[in-house]
Amino acid sequence: MKKYIVLLSAVLALSSCNDDFLDRYPQTSVAPEEFFKTEEDLELYVNGLLTMAGPGSYQADQSSDNLGTTGAVEIKNIVTGTPSSQTLTGGWNWGALRDINYFLDNYEKAVGSEEAIAHYVGLARYYRAVFYFGMIKRYSDVPWYEHTLDPSDEEQLYKARDSREMVMSKVMEDLEFAANNVREEVPSGTPGVWAVKAFYARLALYEGTYRKYHSELGLEGSATALIQKARDLSSEIMNSGMFSIHSTGNPESDYATLFSSQDLLGNAEVILVNPYDAEKDRGWDINTGVFGDYEQSPARDLVMSYLMKDGTYYSSVPGYETKGFVEEFENRDPRLKQTIVYPGWVQAPNTKPYIQTLSKNFTGYHQLKGYQNTIDNVEAGSADFPVYRYAEVLLNYAEAKVELDELTQADLDMSINLLRQRAGMPALNLSDANRNPDPFLVEKYPNLSGANLGVHLEIRRERRIELAVEGYRYDDMMRWHAGKLFENIPQGMYFDGLGKYDLTGDGIEDIILISKDADIPVGDAKEKNSLGEELIYYKAGTIEENVDVFLQNGENGGMMVTDTKQRDFVEPKYYYRPVPIQQVTLNPNLTQIFGWE
């Protein structure tokens, strides 16, 4: 069992006395004259504001083209339904902001060193930036509240939406203060200055590229400065010498280690760790959800996005569109087998290779990243989560450089190619990429063009592959103005038609697809393979038929089908969400934008 101090003394103090503290004074109305007195009080309060991503991120790509899902995911409901402010009622929650602003309204009452106070204020302003970033991504224009809302202040209670430009300028001010004042040395599991700067770079790149590709905002002129900020912050982190890509020289496993480690606190790639320890009542268990037998399963489009092991395009392989499960994993980027269950993988506690489970409305693929392959519940629930990875910083840097038309081969070598080197992949060559862009990617991003089209596409590919099923893809699709990709229904594994198939890669059949009109035999009547194992039977047909596996062309084969309901992504409307009708009723000044009603 790993041994580390989760959050050092301040957070341990919080965990031991926080309940009593909140019982006496709700965090949003704690009597300032009773509490805000010392540095320790500030530390205690700010630790109570701690918020960061966790293992649930391994399921967040259900809202993207990386995964198929049977769940009631918001974006899927939007593109298949008739959304309105009456049906999209979640997200307009300001409680966390009230807690943050209450601290910022009262911290000056405490006595302490100027440096310490600035550190805690910096953290609070970082948390406020994180909060507002989420609101801006969802609603674009939102009210900016710099102080705790007074219920008697009607002007603030009935405040209209502030412009995205104004709110984001305030967010950048918060992050600039945090970047200049948050300490480098902080308790384990809490954000320090490098975590702040990593988030700052993420936000600047998001907003800069969003403005560049979303003409409906009319903010294209301010995009460049934001992208430059992302470049500079990423460069600062890279030049600090504090971080490096985790690599032990084992490209078949080094990448996967980041998502299954019991202790990431000493990992040089992880800028901020969310630490878990099930034996200390801080555990998690999303194995069932992640693995793909419930709600989610990787889409074939993601599988097809990985390069060949020699760096060539999978789309250049003859017949790539009709390759079966075993073939499509051969000679691919090693990260594919560290992200998605592959032929021959063994699931604990078994000793024989796992045979893919085929189910209605699923793709047939199973997700490996985020899945803890153990039957030890404590071990499974104690894997740390990498909140900010240095890999993302390198990706942000490369993307910023290409967006600014500044990209050089040297830039690629200090960013993208470090990730490829860890994966055992050939380096990305700028000239070669531009000479022959991958048509598979060209089709996905029709709004890209220019002399650097090929390398630009490869940087986007690298981002999708390196950060797959970690919760980044939805934001990337939105900021790149790639909403039309949401119209594509996720598809699954390819089968030629009825017959026997090997799914473990040993050349011996494991399953058999039979006609919808045939009967699945029972007992000794089931056919066995050369190993003496009974074949697993599935009835195959179309999605309209009462069968076990849905195929495009029914008994004639094709890719597995997850859904047939038509999807429509309305631009620019669906890049945003409406203010819930209940809030508009309470405050008529909250008008809707981009066609929402």
VOTOR-568141 format. One line per 3 residues: number of its first residue (from 1); for each residue x, y, z of C-alpha. Coordinates in nm, 2 decimals, always signed. Each point is the difference from the previous one (the first is absolute). Layout:
<atoms>
NUM	X,Y,Z ~ ...
</atoms>
This chain:
<atoms>
1	+0.00,+0.00,+0.00 ~ +0.13,+0.34,-0.09 ~ +0.11,+0.24,+0.27
4	-0.03,+0.37,-0.04 ~ -0.14,+0.30,+0.17 ~ -0.32,+0.08,-0.19
7	-0.01,+0.38,+0.07 ~ +0.23,+0.05,+0.29 ~ -0.10,+0.17,+0.33
10	-0.24,+0.26,-0.13 ~ -0.22,-0.24,-0.19 ~ +0.02,-0.26,+0.28
13	-0.12,+0.27,+0.23 ~ -0.28,+0.07,-0.24 ~ -0.11,-0.36,-0.02
16	+0.00,-0.03,+0.38 ~ -0.18,+0.31,+0.10 ~ -0.18,+0.12,-0.31
19	-0.33,-0.15,+0.10 ~ +0.00,+0.18,+0.33 ~ +0.11,+0.32,-0.17
22	-0.29,-0.02,-0.25 ~ -0.25,-0.09,+0.26 ~ +0.08,+0.32,+0.19
25	+0.02,+0.23,-0.31 ~ -0.11,-0.09,-0.35 ~ +0.30,+0.06,-0.23
28	-0.20,+0.27,-0.18 ~ -0.09,+0.19,+0.31 ~ +0.27,-0.08,+0.25
31	+0.03,+0.30,+0.24 ~ +0.31,+0.18,-0.14 ~ +0.09,+0.16,+0.33
34	+0.00,-0.34,+0.16 ~ +0.19,-0.19,-0.26 ~ +0.22,+0.21,-0.23
37	+0.28,+0.07,+0.25 ~ +0.32,-0.18,-0.09 ~ +0.19,-0.16,-0.29
40	-0.13,-0.34,+0.12 ~ -0.36,+0.12,-0.03 ~ +0.07,+0.10,-0.36
43	+0.16,-0.34,-0.07 ~ -0.28,-0.19,+0.15 ~ -0.26,+0.19,-0.20
46	+0.18,-0.02,-0.33 ~ +0.06,-0.37,+0.04 ~ -0.38,-0.03,+0.03
49	-0.02,+0.15,-0.35 ~ +0.22,-0.27,-0.16 ~ -0.14,-0.13,-0.32
52	+0.17,-0.21,-0.27 ~ -0.07,-0.27,-0.25 ~ -0.02,-0.36,+0.10
55	-0.05,-0.35,-0.14 ~ -0.35,+0.10,-0.13 ~ +0.20,+0.16,-0.29
58	+0.05,-0.35,-0.14 ~ -0.37,+0.00,-0.08 ~ -0.03,+0.36,-0.12
61	+0.08,-0.08,-0.37 ~ -0.36,-0.14,-0.02 ~ -0.07,+0.36,-0.11
64	+0.24,-0.03,-0.30 ~ +0.06,-0.21,-0.31 ~ +0.25,-0.21,+0.20
67	-0.27,-0.22,+0.16 ~ -0.34,-0.14,-0.07 ~ -0.24,+0.02,+0.29
70	-0.34,-0.13,+0.10 ~ -0.03,+0.26,+0.27 ~ -0.21,+0.32,-0.01
73	+0.30,+0.22,-0.08 ~ -0.10,+0.36,-0.05 ~ +0.17,+0.06,-0.34
76	-0.15,-0.32,-0.14 ~ -0.35,+0.10,+0.13 ~ +0.05,+0.34,-0.16
79	+0.09,-0.12,-0.35 ~ -0.27,-0.27,+0.00 ~ -0.28,+0.21,+0.16
82	-0.16,+0.34,+0.02 ~ +0.19,+0.17,+0.28 ~ -0.11,+0.32,+0.16
85	+0.05,+0.20,+0.32 ~ -0.28,-0.21,+0.15 ~ +0.18,-0.33,-0.06
88	+0.36,+0.11,+0.06 ~ -0.03,+0.10,+0.37 ~ +0.34,-0.10,+0.14
91	+0.32,+0.19,+0.05 ~ -0.12,+0.34,+0.12 ~ +0.14,-0.05,+0.35
94	+0.19,+0.28,+0.18 ~ +0.05,-0.14,+0.34 ~ +0.37,-0.07,-0.04
97	+0.05,+0.36,-0.11 ~ -0.17,+0.13,+0.31 ~ +0.25,-0.19,+0.21
100	+0.29,+0.13,-0.19 ~ -0.11,+0.36,+0.00 ~ -0.08,-0.01,+0.37
103	+0.36,-0.08,+0.07 ~ +0.12,+0.28,-0.23 ~ -0.23,+0.25,+0.17
106	+0.13,-0.09,+0.35 ~ +0.36,-0.12,-0.02 ~ +0.14,+0.35,+0.08
109	-0.13,-0.04,+0.35 ~ +0.27,-0.26,+0.07 ~ +0.34,+0.09,+0.13
112	+0.30,-0.17,-0.16 ~ +0.30,+0.04,-0.23 ~ -0.07,+0.18,-0.33
115	+0.14,-0.30,-0.19 ~ -0.22,-0.26,+0.17 ~ -0.31,+0.21,-0.04
118	+0.07,+0.06,-0.37 ~ +0.05,-0.38,-0.05 ~ -0.34,-0.08,+0.14
121	-0.17,+0.28,-0.19 ~ +0.17,-0.13,-0.31 ~ -0.14,-0.34,+0.05
124	-0.35,+0.14,+0.06 ~ +0.02,+0.20,-0.32 ~ +0.13,-0.31,-0.19
127	-0.31,-0.19,+0.13 ~ -0.22,+0.29,-0.12 ~ +0.17,-0.02,-0.34
130	-0.07,-0.38,-0.02 ~ -0.36,+0.07,+0.09 ~ -0.06,+0.27,-0.25
133	+0.18,-0.19,-0.27 ~ -0.26,-0.27,+0.03 ~ -0.28,+0.25,-0.02
136	+0.14,+0.18,-0.30 ~ +0.05,-0.33,-0.19 ~ -0.37,-0.08,+0.06
139	-0.18,+0.34,-0.03 ~ +0.26,+0.24,-0.15 ~ -0.15,+0.32,+0.15
142	-0.06,-0.03,+0.37 ~ -0.03,+0.25,+0.29 ~ +0.33,+0.09,+0.16
145	-0.02,+0.00,+0.38 ~ +0.31,+0.13,+0.17 ~ -0.15,+0.01,+0.35
148	-0.23,-0.21,+0.21 ~ -0.36,+0.06,-0.12 ~ -0.21,+0.19,+0.25
151	-0.36,-0.12,-0.01 ~ -0.12,+0.35,+0.06 ~ +0.20,+0.14,-0.30
154	-0.26,+0.00,-0.27 ~ +0.24,+0.14,-0.26 ~ +0.22,-0.31,+0.04
157	-0.29,-0.24,+0.04 ~ -0.14,+0.11,-0.33 ~ +0.33,+0.05,-0.17
160	+0.01,-0.07,-0.38 ~ +0.26,-0.21,-0.17 ~ +0.34,+0.16,-0.04
163	+0.19,-0.05,-0.33 ~ +0.22,-0.29,-0.05 ~ +0.29,+0.24,-0.07
166	-0.05,+0.19,+0.33 ~ -0.03,-0.32,+0.21 ~ +0.30,-0.17,-0.16
169	+0.21,+0.31,+0.06 ~ -0.09,-0.02,+0.37 ~ +0.09,-0.37,+0.00
172	+0.33,+0.07,-0.16 ~ +0.07,+0.26,+0.27 ~ -0.08,-0.26,+0.27
175	+0.24,-0.24,-0.16 ~ +0.27,+0.26,-0.05 ~ -0.02,+0.08,+0.37
178	+0.01,-0.37,+0.09 ~ +0.29,-0.07,-0.23 ~ +0.20,+0.28,+0.17
181	-0.09,-0.09,+0.36 ~ -0.08,-0.37,+0.05 ~ +0.29,-0.19,+0.16
184	+0.20,-0.26,-0.18 ~ +0.03,-0.22,+0.31 ~ -0.35,-0.10,+0.11
187	-0.15,-0.30,+0.19 ~ -0.02,-0.31,-0.22 ~ -0.32,-0.02,-0.19
190	-0.06,+0.37,-0.01 ~ +0.07,+0.24,-0.29 ~ +0.33,+0.19,+0.00
193	+0.12,+0.27,-0.23 ~ +0.08,-0.25,-0.28 ~ -0.35,-0.15,+0.01
196	-0.14,+0.36,-0.02 ~ +0.21,+0.07,-0.31 ~ -0.09,-0.33,-0.16
199	-0.37,+0.09,+0.04 ~ +0.07,+0.36,-0.11 ~ +0.16,-0.14,-0.32
202	-0.30,-0.23,-0.06 ~ -0.25,+0.28,+0.04 ~ +0.19,+0.24,-0.22
205	+0.03,-0.25,-0.28 ~ -0.37,-0.10,+0.03 ~ -0.12,+0.36,-0.01
208	+0.24,+0.11,-0.27 ~ -0.08,-0.28,-0.24 ~ -0.37,+0.03,+0.09
211	-0.01,+0.36,-0.10 ~ +0.21,-0.08,-0.32 ~ -0.24,-0.26,-0.13
214	-0.33,+0.14,+0.13 ~ -0.09,+0.31,-0.21 ~ -0.34,+0.03,+0.16
217	+0.18,+0.15,+0.31 ~ +0.16,+0.28,-0.21 ~ +0.31,-0.04,+0.21
220	+0.25,-0.13,-0.26 ~ +0.22,+0.31,+0.05 ~ +0.08,-0.09,+0.36
223	+0.08,-0.37,-0.07 ~ +0.37,+0.04,-0.08 ~ +0.09,+0.16,+0.33
226	-0.16,-0.29,+0.19 ~ +0.17,-0.26,-0.21 ~ +0.33,+0.18,+0.06
229	-0.07,-0.01,+0.37 ~ -0.05,-0.38,-0.02 ~ +0.33,-0.03,-0.19
232	+0.19,+0.21,+0.25 ~ -0.14,-0.18,+0.30 ~ +0.07,-0.34,-0.15
235	+0.35,+0.10,-0.09 ~ +0.06,+0.13,+0.36 ~ -0.11,-0.34,+0.14
238	+0.22,-0.18,-0.25 ~ +0.30,+0.22,+0.07 ~ -0.04,-0.04,+0.38
241	+0.17,-0.34,+0.00 ~ -0.25,-0.11,+0.26 ~ -0.18,-0.26,-0.21
244	+0.07,-0.27,-0.26 ~ -0.19,-0.27,-0.19 ~ -0.02,-0.32,+0.20
247	+0.20,-0.27,-0.17 ~ +0.20,-0.30,+0.12 ~ +0.08,-0.11,-0.36
250	-0.30,-0.23,-0.01 ~ -0.23,+0.14,-0.27 ~ -0.25,-0.29,+0.04
253	-0.08,+0.10,+0.36 ~ +0.14,+0.34,+0.10 ~ -0.30,+0.19,-0.12
256	-0.25,-0.23,+0.18 ~ +0.19,+0.04,+0.32 ~ -0.13,+0.35,+0.03
259	-0.36,-0.12,+0.04 ~ +0.05,-0.30,+0.22 ~ +0.26,+0.11,+0.25
262	-0.05,-0.02,+0.37 ~ +0.23,+0.30,+0.06 ~ +0.05,+0.28,-0.26
265	+0.14,+0.25,+0.25 ~ +0.35,-0.07,-0.11 ~ -0.08,-0.02,-0.37
268	+0.19,+0.28,-0.19 ~ -0.28,+0.03,-0.26 ~ -0.28,+0.06,+0.24
271	-0.03,+0.37,+0.09 ~ -0.30,-0.05,+0.23 ~ -0.11,-0.33,+0.15
274	-0.34,-0.09,+0.14 ~ +0.11,-0.26,+0.25 ~ -0.21,-0.30,+0.11
277	+0.03,-0.26,+0.27 ~ -0.30,-0.23,+0.06 ~ +0.13,-0.09,+0.34
280	-0.03,+0.36,+0.11 ~ -0.36,+0.04,-0.12 ~ +0.11,+0.17,-0.31
283	-0.06,-0.26,-0.28 ~ -0.19,-0.04,-0.32 ~ -0.14,-0.27,-0.22
286	-0.11,+0.07,-0.35 ~ +0.13,-0.33,-0.15 ~ -0.35,-0.11,-0.11
289	-0.07,+0.33,-0.17 ~ +0.34,+0.04,-0.17 ~ +0.04,-0.35,-0.13
292	-0.29,+0.01,-0.25 ~ -0.25,-0.25,+0.12 ~ -0.21,+0.28,+0.14
295	-0.09,+0.33,-0.18 ~ +0.32,+0.08,-0.19 ~ +0.23,-0.16,-0.26
298	+0.28,+0.14,-0.22 ~ -0.10,+0.10,-0.35 ~ +0.16,-0.15,-0.31
301	+0.08,+0.35,-0.12 ~ +0.24,+0.03,+0.30 ~ +0.16,-0.33,-0.09
304	+0.05,+0.11,-0.36 ~ +0.17,+0.32,+0.11 ~ +0.31,-0.17,+0.13
307	+0.30,-0.01,-0.23 ~ +0.18,-0.31,-0.11 ~ +0.31,-0.09,+0.20
310	+0.23,+0.13,-0.27 ~ -0.18,+0.34,+0.01 ~ -0.20,-0.04,-0.32
313	-0.37,+0.06,-0.02 ~ -0.24,-0.28,+0.08 ~ -0.22,+0.14,-0.28
316	+0.28,-0.09,-0.25 ~ -0.02,-0.37,+0.08 ~ -0.19,-0.18,-0.27
319	-0.34,-0.11,+0.12 ~ +0.03,+0.18,+0.33 ~ -0.37,+0.07,+0.02
322	-0.09,-0.37,+0.01 ~ +0.27,-0.14,+0.22 ~ -0.12,-0.21,+0.29
325	+0.08,+0.04,+0.37 ~ +0.32,-0.21,+0.00 ~ +0.14,+0.16,-0.32
328	-0.06,+0.36,+0.10 ~ +0.22,-0.03,+0.31 ~ +0.30,-0.14,-0.19
331	+0.30,+0.24,-0.03 ~ -0.17,+0.30,+0.14 ~ +0.11,+0.28,+0.23
334	+0.06,-0.18,+0.33 ~ -0.23,+0.25,+0.18 ~ -0.30,-0.17,-0.17
337	+0.06,-0.32,+0.21 ~ +0.05,+0.21,+0.31 ~ -0.33,+0.18,-0.05
340	-0.24,-0.27,-0.14 ~ -0.02,-0.37,+0.08 ~ +0.20,-0.19,-0.27
343	+0.00,-0.36,-0.14 ~ +0.18,-0.22,+0.26 ~ -0.05,+0.22,+0.30
346	-0.06,-0.19,+0.32 ~ -0.24,+0.13,+0.26 ~ +0.07,-0.07,+0.36
349	-0.03,-0.26,+0.16 ~ -0.02,-0.20,-0.32 ~ +0.30,-0.16,-0.17
352	-0.16,-0.04,-0.34 ~ -0.04,+0.30,-0.24 ~ -0.32,+0.20,+0.03
355	-0.25,-0.05,-0.28 ~ -0.18,+0.33,-0.09 ~ -0.36,+0.01,+0.11
358	-0.24,+0.11,-0.27 ~ -0.32,+0.17,+0.11 ~ -0.29,+0.19,-0.15
361	+0.07,+0.37,-0.06 ~ +0.37,-0.04,+0.10 ~ +0.30,+0.01,-0.23
364	+0.17,-0.32,+0.11 ~ +0.31,+0.19,+0.12 ~ +0.08,+0.03,+0.36
367	+0.19,+0.29,+0.16 ~ +0.32,-0.09,+0.18 ~ +0.12,+0.35,+0.11
370	-0.14,+0.07,+0.35 ~ -0.09,-0.37,+0.05 ~ +0.19,-0.15,+0.29
373	+0.08,-0.36,-0.09 ~ -0.01,-0.16,+0.34 ~ -0.25,-0.18,+0.23
376	+0.15,+0.18,+0.30 ~ -0.26,+0.27,+0.08 ~ +0.24,+0.20,+0.21
379	+0.25,+0.01,-0.28 ~ -0.26,+0.07,-0.26 ~ -0.14,+0.30,+0.20
382	+0.35,+0.14,+0.08 ~ +0.13,+0.10,-0.34 ~ +0.10,+0.36,-0.01
385	-0.14,+0.23,-0.27 ~ +0.22,+0.23,-0.20 ~ -0.18,+0.34,+0.00
388	+0.25,+0.19,-0.21 ~ +0.26,-0.19,-0.20 ~ +0.31,+0.15,-0.16
391	-0.11,-0.18,-0.32 ~ -0.29,+0.25,-0.03 ~ +0.24,+0.29,+0.04
394	+0.21,-0.13,-0.29 ~ -0.32,-0.04,-0.21 ~ -0.11,+0.35,+0.09
397	+0.33,+0.14,-0.10 ~ +0.01,-0.17,-0.34 ~ -0.36,+0.09,-0.08
400	+0.06,+0.37,+0.10 ~ +0.30,+0.01,-0.23 ~ -0.18,-0.14,-0.30
403	-0.30,+0.23,+0.06 ~ +0.24,+0.30,+0.00 ~ +0.18,-0.13,-0.32
406	+0.32,-0.02,+0.20 ~ +0.05,-0.37,+0.01 ~ +0.35,-0.14,-0.08
409	+0.14,-0.35,+0.01 ~ +0.19,+0.10,+0.31 ~ -0.34,+0.08,+0.17
412	-0.13,-0.35,-0.10 ~ +0.32,-0.16,+0.14 ~ -0.05,+0.16,+0.34
415	-0.37,-0.08,+0.02 ~ -0.19,-0.25,-0.22 ~ +0.31,-0.21,-0.06
418	+0.07,-0.05,+0.37 ~ -0.35,-0.17,+0.02 ~ +0.07,-0.21,-0.30
421	+0.34,-0.10,+0.13 ~ -0.16,-0.12,+0.32 ~ -0.25,-0.21,-0.20
424	+0.28,-0.14,-0.22 ~ -0.13,+0.18,-0.31 ~ +0.19,+0.17,-0.28
427	+0.04,+0.38,+0.03 ~ -0.24,+0.23,-0.17 ~ +0.17,+0.17,-0.29
430	-0.15,+0.34,-0.09 ~ +0.08,-0.01,-0.37 ~ -0.12,-0.36,-0.05
433	-0.33,+0.07,+0.18 ~ -0.07,+0.31,-0.21 ~ +0.09,-0.18,-0.32
436	-0.27,-0.27,+0.06 ~ -0.28,+0.09,+0.24 ~ -0.21,-0.30,+0.12
439	-0.33,+0.00,-0.19 ~ -0.16,-0.16,+0.30 ~ +0.07,+0.31,+0.20
442	-0.05,+0.25,-0.28 ~ -0.36,-0.11,-0.01 ~ -0.05,+0.06,+0.37
445	+0.13,+0.36,+0.01 ~ -0.11,+0.17,-0.33 ~ +0.06,+0.34,+0.15
448	+0.37,-0.05,+0.01 ~ +0.22,+0.09,-0.30 ~ +0.34,+0.15,-0.09
451	+0.36,-0.10,-0.04 ~ +0.00,-0.17,+0.35 ~ -0.32,-0.19,-0.05
454	+0.17,-0.34,+0.03 ~ +0.20,+0.07,+0.32 ~ -0.30,+0.18,+0.15
457	-0.21,-0.31,-0.05 ~ +0.27,-0.22,+0.15 ~ +0.02,+0.22,+0.31
460	-0.38,-0.04,+0.04 ~ +0.04,-0.38,-0.05 ~ +0.27,-0.01,+0.26
463	-0.22,+0.19,+0.25 ~ -0.29,-0.24,-0.06 ~ +0.22,-0.31,+0.04
466	+0.21,+0.11,+0.30 ~ -0.29,+0.14,+0.19 ~ -0.26,-0.26,-0.11
469	-0.28,-0.08,+0.25 ~ +0.14,+0.25,+0.26 ~ -0.28,+0.25,-0.06
472	+0.16,+0.25,-0.24 ~ -0.16,-0.09,-0.33 ~ -0.33,+0.17,+0.04
475	+0.16,+0.34,+0.08 ~ +0.23,-0.04,-0.30 ~ -0.29,-0.08,-0.24
478	-0.18,+0.31,+0.13 ~ +0.29,+0.25,-0.02 ~ +0.11,-0.13,-0.34
481	-0.36,+0.06,-0.14 ~ -0.02,-0.37,-0.07 ~ -0.36,-0.04,+0.12
484	-0.11,-0.18,-0.31 ~ +0.20,-0.30,+0.11 ~ -0.27,-0.05,+0.27
487	-0.23,-0.10,-0.28 ~ +0.19,-0.32,-0.07 ~ -0.15,-0.29,+0.19
490	+0.28,-0.20,+0.17 ~ +0.07,-0.33,-0.18 ~ +0.17,-0.32,+0.12
493	+0.20,-0.30,-0.10 ~ -0.02,-0.13,-0.36 ~ -0.12,-0.35,-0.10
496	-0.02,-0.13,-0.35 ~ -0.33,-0.18,+0.07 ~ -0.11,-0.32,+0.17
499	+0.26,-0.24,+0.10 ~ +0.28,-0.08,+0.25 ~ +0.25,+0.26,+0.12
502	+0.32,+0.01,+0.20 ~ +0.00,+0.28,+0.26 ~ +0.31,-0.09,+0.20
505	+0.26,+0.01,-0.28 ~ +0.10,-0.36,+0.02 ~ -0.15,-0.10,-0.33
508	-0.27,-0.22,+0.17 ~ -0.36,+0.10,-0.02 ~ -0.17,+0.12,+0.32
511	-0.35,+0.11,-0.11 ~ -0.25,-0.08,-0.27 ~ -0.26,+0.23,-0.15
514	-0.31,-0.18,-0.11 ~ -0.32,+0.10,-0.18 ~ -0.28,+0.16,+0.19
517	-0.22,-0.30,-0.11 ~ +0.24,-0.26,+0.14 ~ -0.02,-0.15,+0.35
520	+0.30,+0.03,+0.23 ~ +0.09,-0.35,+0.10 ~ +0.02,-0.11,+0.36
523	+0.23,-0.23,+0.19 ~ +0.21,-0.24,-0.20 ~ -0.17,+0.11,-0.32
526	+0.22,+0.32,+0.00 ~ +0.29,-0.01,-0.23 ~ +0.35,+0.00,+0.15
529	+0.32,+0.14,-0.13 ~ +0.34,-0.18,-0.03 ~ +0.07,+0.08,+0.36
532	-0.31,-0.19,+0.11 ~ -0.17,+0.33,+0.10 ~ -0.36,+0.06,-0.08
535	-0.06,+0.28,-0.26 ~ -0.20,+0.29,+0.13 ~ -0.31,+0.04,-0.21
538	-0.16,+0.33,-0.11 ~ -0.30,+0.06,-0.22 ~ +0.09,+0.28,-0.25
541	-0.23,+0.23,-0.19 ~ -0.11,+0.36,-0.04 ~ -0.09,+0.23,+0.29
544	-0.37,-0.05,-0.08 ~ +0.02,-0.37,+0.06 ~ +0.00,-0.21,+0.32
547	+0.36,-0.10,-0.01 ~ +0.31,+0.02,+0.23 ~ +0.23,+0.19,-0.24
550	-0.11,+0.29,-0.22 ~ +0.19,+0.03,-0.33 ~ -0.03,+0.26,-0.27
553	-0.10,-0.25,-0.26 ~ -0.16,-0.26,+0.23 ~ +0.11,-0.35,-0.09
556	+0.22,+0.14,-0.28 ~ +0.23,+0.16,+0.25 ~ +0.14,+0.35,+0.05
559	+0.09,+0.20,+0.31 ~ -0.19,-0.05,+0.32 ~ -0.28,+0.25,+0.04
562	-0.07,+0.19,+0.32 ~ -0.29,+0.21,-0.10 ~ -0.19,+0.12,-0.31
565	-0.17,+0.31,+0.13 ~ +0.09,+0.30,-0.22 ~ +0.22,+0.26,+0.15
568	+0.00,+0.37,-0.08 ~ +0.25,+0.25,+0.14 ~ -0.14,+0.35,-0.05
571	+0.27,+0.26,-0.04 ~ +0.08,+0.22,+0.17 ~ -0.28,-0.06,+0.25
574	+0.11,-0.34,+0.13 ~ +0.35,+0.13,+0.10 ~ -0.18,+0.16,+0.29
577	-0.27,-0.08,+0.26 ~ -0.30,+0.21,+0.09 ~ -0.06,+0.15,+0.34
580	-0.25,-0.23,+0.17 ~ -0.35,+0.13,-0.03 ~ -0.05,+0.01,+0.37
583	+0.29,+0.25,+0.03 ~ -0.14,+0.22,-0.28 ~ -0.33,+0.00,+0.18
586	+0.17,+0.12,+0.32 ~ +0.21,+0.25,-0.18 ~ -0.14,+0.12,-0.34
589	+0.33,+0.19,-0.06 ~ +0.16,-0.34,-0.08 ~ -0.07,+0.00,-0.37
592	+0.07,-0.29,-0.22 ~ +0.27,+0.01,-0.28 ~ +0.06,-0.18,-0.33
595	-0.35,-0.10,-0.07 ~ -0.08,-0.18,+0.33 ~ -0.35,+0.04,+0.15
</atoms>
